[in-house]
Every structure is written in structure tokens, then in C-alpha cells.
Amino acid sequence: ASQAEDLLPRLAVVSRPRTTTMIQFDEHGFRRRVEEALVTLQKVLHSTRRPTFALDVPHSYEDKYLLAEFVTNCGLAAQCTCLEALGVGTQQLATLVEWSASETVTLRLAGRQRCTFLREEEREVESTSKVVKEST
């Protein structure tokens, strides 16, 4: 635990034996989200580019492996960017990779938020009506 505290000052590291879990895949929901993303993407890309599902485009057998590798690398790059934003540097990332060789490594984030009273302020807002309370 002390090594983890030295390496990852803002993250708590919890490790446990590897387990596998079955995740349900919603193909219809996935296709719908991709279709929505494609509509948005068409607005950004030049009119000569037409991104679409790999299934709907003629391709060679090797292309599906290249696509899987490309998408996996994009996902890994996004994860590394998130870890970097949390303060995990190259050395800490290498340590996490080393730990993950034998166990599942889970990062538990802890945050703190504070709020202090600044001031009390009253103001009148223009309106078509005004409510006045009188008490005796």
C-alpha cells in the first residue's frame, strides 16, 4: 500500500484475483448510436468521405483485423489520456502494467469538494408584476 501511495498520490489502487464476467451486448442500441454518430460525422467530413459499417463495405479478410487493431489502439490511447489527466505519469503507468500481469488492478478515485459562503445579495429583477408582502 505504501508503494502505491508513493506512485499514485491521488489514486487508491485495489487489486484482486482475475475474474471474468459476462456482459450483455445490445447490438440494436450499438447500431443506433453508431448511425447517430455517422450523421454527425458527415457534417464534419468532406463530402467525398462516407464512413459506414465495415459489414456494409467490400473488404479483404485481413481488413477486419486491421480495423480491430486500429479501434483497440484508439481505445487504449483514450484510456491513457484519461489516466494522464488524473495525474498518472509514464512511470506510474508502467507500474500499473506490471501489477496487471498477475492481478486485476482497479483504480478507485477519491475527490473532495468544498463550498464556502461568499456573500448574500439582494436585487430586484424587472417584471410585469411585483409581489409585496406586508405584515403587522
C-alpha positions as CSV (number, residue, x, y, z in Angstrom):
1,A,0.0,0.0,0.0
2,S,2.8,2.4,0.8
3,Q,4.4,1.8,-2.7
4,A,1.0,2.6,-4.3
5,E,0.7,5.8,-2.2
6,D,4.1,6.9,-3.3
7,L,3.4,6.1,-7.0
8,L,-0.2,7.3,-7.3
9,P,-0.7,10.1,-4.8
10,R,-4.3,10.9,-6.0
11,L,-5.5,7.4,-6.7
12,A,-6.2,4.4,-4.5
13,V,-5.1,1.1,-6.0
14,V,-7.0,-2.0,-5.2
15,S,-6.0,-5.4,-6.6
16,R,-7.9,-8.7,-6.6
17,P,-7.7,-12.0,-8.4
18,R,-8.7,-12.1,-12.0
19,T,-12.4,-12.9,-12.7
20,T,-14.4,-13.0,-15.9
21,T,-17.9,-11.6,-16.2
22,M,-20.4,-11.9,-19.0
23,I,-21.6,-8.6,-20.4
24,Q,-24.8,-8.3,-22.4
25,F,-24.3,-6.7,-25.8
26,D,-27.2,-4.6,-27.2
27,E,-26.5,-4.7,-30.9
28,H,-29.5,-2.7,-31.9
29,G,-28.6,0.1,-29.4
30,F,-25.0,0.0,-30.6
31,R,-26.0,0.3,-34.3
32,R,-28.4,3.2,-33.4
33,R,-25.6,5.1,-31.6
34,V,-23.2,4.5,-34.5
35,E,-25.8,5.7,-37.0
36,E,-26.3,8.9,-35.0
37,A,-22.5,9.4,-34.8
38,L,-22.2,8.9,-38.6
39,V,-24.8,11.6,-39.2
40,T,-22.8,14.0,-37.1
41,L,-19.6,12.9,-38.7
42,Q,-21.0,13.5,-42.2
43,K,-21.4,17.2,-41.2
44,V,-17.7,17.4,-40.3
45,L,-16.0,15.4,-43.1
46,H,-15.6,16.4,-46.7
47,S,-18.4,15.2,-49.0
48,T,-16.1,12.6,-50.6
49,R,-15.7,10.6,-47.4
50,R,-18.5,8.3,-46.4
51,P,-17.9,6.4,-43.2
52,T,-20.1,3.3,-42.7
53,F,-20.2,0.0,-41.0
54,A,-17.4,-2.4,-42.0
55,L,-20.0,-5.1,-42.7
56,D,-21.6,-3.0,-45.4
57,V,-18.3,-2.3,-47.3
58,P,-16.4,-4.7,-49.5
59,H,-13.2,-5.6,-47.8
60,S,-10.5,-8.3,-47.6
61,Y,-10.2,-10.9,-44.8
62,E,-7.2,-9.1,-43.3
63,D,-9.1,-5.7,-43.1
64,K,-11.2,-6.8,-40.2
65,Y,-8.0,-7.5,-38.1
66,L,-6.6,-4.1,-39.1
67,L,-9.8,-2.4,-38.1
68,A,-9.9,-4.3,-34.8
69,E,-6.3,-3.3,-34.1
70,F,-7.0,0.4,-35.1
71,V,-10.1,0.6,-32.8
72,T,-8.2,-1.1,-29.9
73,N,-5.3,1.4,-30.2
74,C,-7.8,4.3,-30.3
75,G,-9.4,3.0,-27.1
76,L,-6.1,2.5,-25.4
77,A,-5.0,6.0,-26.3
78,A,-8.2,7.4,-24.9
79,Q,-7.7,5.5,-21.6
80,C,-4.1,6.7,-21.4
81,T,-5.2,10.3,-21.9
82,C,-7.7,9.9,-19.1
83,L,-5.1,8.5,-16.8
84,E,-2.7,11.3,-17.7
85,A,-5.4,13.8,-16.9
86,L,-5.7,12.2,-13.4
87,G,-2.0,12.6,-12.8
88,V,-0.7,9.2,-13.7
89,G,2.7,9.6,-15.4
90,T,4.7,7.2,-17.5
91,Q,6.5,5.6,-14.5
92,Q,3.2,5.0,-12.7
93,L,1.6,3.6,-15.8
94,A,4.5,1.2,-16.2
95,T,4.0,0.1,-12.6
96,L,0.3,-0.5,-13.2
97,V,1.0,-2.6,-16.2
98,E,3.5,-4.6,-14.2
99,W,0.9,-5.2,-11.5
100,S,-1.7,-6.2,-14.0
101,A,0.4,-9.1,-15.3
102,S,-0.6,-11.2,-12.3
103,E,-3.7,-9.5,-10.8
104,T,-6.6,-7.3,-11.8
105,V,-5.8,-3.7,-10.9
106,T,-8.7,-1.3,-10.1
107,L,-8.2,2.4,-9.6
108,R,-10.5,3.9,-7.0
109,L,-10.8,7.7,-7.2
110,A,-11.3,9.9,-4.2
111,G,-12.3,13.5,-4.5
112,R,-13.0,16.4,-2.2
113,Q,-15.2,19.4,-2.9
114,R,-15.6,22.4,-0.6
115,C,-18.0,25.2,-0.6
116,T,-17.8,28.4,1.4
117,F,-20.3,31.2,1.8
118,L,-19.2,34.2,-0.2
119,R,-21.9,36.8,0.4
120,E,-25.6,37.5,0.5
121,E,-27.0,39.7,-2.2
122,E,-30.5,41.1,-2.9
123,R,-31.6,42.6,-6.2
124,E,-34.8,43.5,-8.0
125,V,-35.5,41.9,-11.4
126,E,-37.7,43.8,-13.8
127,S,-41.0,42.1,-14.3
128,T,-44.6,42.9,-15.4
129,S,-45.8,42.2,-11.9
130,K,-44.5,42.7,-8.4
131,V,-45.3,40.9,-5.1
132,V,-45.2,42.9,-1.9
133,K,-45.6,41.2,1.5
134,E,-46.8,43.3,4.4
135,S,-47.1,42.1,7.9
136,T,-48.3,43.8,11.1
